[in-house]
């Protein structure tokens, strides 16, 4: 029970922190990323949470900044088509 309580408390703290640092549009984008790619969304949430907890975030994250962070975190896909 104690581990479950700790996990629930951490998730609540993370959710509250993200609500404070993300604009409405950025939060909506994070929700869409979570639906499309949960692994990248979790990485992004942890990254933003760590930045917030360490005091490195001076202003709210808007949609454009979130896109930039996503480009850094998500692996780039290079499609190469070969014709024979």
N, C-alpha and C positions, 0 to 999 in steps of 0.2 A: 504494500500500500504506500509506503513512504516514497518509493521510486516513482510510482505513478503520480503521486502528489507533486513531487519535484518537477516532473516532466510537464504536468499541467500548469504549474506555476510559471515555469520558464516560457511555455508557449503563450500564456497570457501576457507576460512581460514583453515578449518579443512582438506580439500583436499590438500592444499599446504603444510601444516604441515606434513601430513602423507607421502606425496611424499618425503619430506626431511629426514624423520626418518626411512623409510623402504627401504630395498634393493629391487632390481628388483624382486627377487624370493619371498620375503615376500609380496610384493605388489600383485604379481600374486596369491599367496595363499589367501590373503585377498579377492581378487576378487572371487575366487572359493567358499570361505566360505560365501560370500555375496549371491551367487546364491543358495547355499544349505540351509543356515540358516541365513536369514537376521537379526534376533533378536540378535544372538550371534555376528554377524559382526558389528552391530551398537554398542553393548557393547564394543567390542574390539576397534573400532575406537575412541569412547569416552575415554576409558582408556588410549590409546596411546596419544591422544590429550592432556589429562590432565597431563600425565607424562611429555610431551614435554613442555607444558606451564609453569609447575612448575619448570622446569630445572633439573628434575631428570634423564633425559636420557643423558648419557654421550657419547654414541656411537650409531651407526645405529642398527636397529633391523633386524637381518637376519632371514632366514627361520626357523632355529632351535630354536631361541629365541621366535619366533612367535608361534611355535608349543607348547612350554612350557606355554606361556601365555594362549593359547587356551585351554590347558588341565586344567588350573586353572579356567578359566571363564565358560567353557561349563560344563553342568551337566553330571556327570558320569552315564552311562547307564549300569545297571547290569541286564543281562538276566538270568532268572532262569527258567529252564525247569523241570517240574515235570512229571514223567511218572506214569501212574496208572495201 
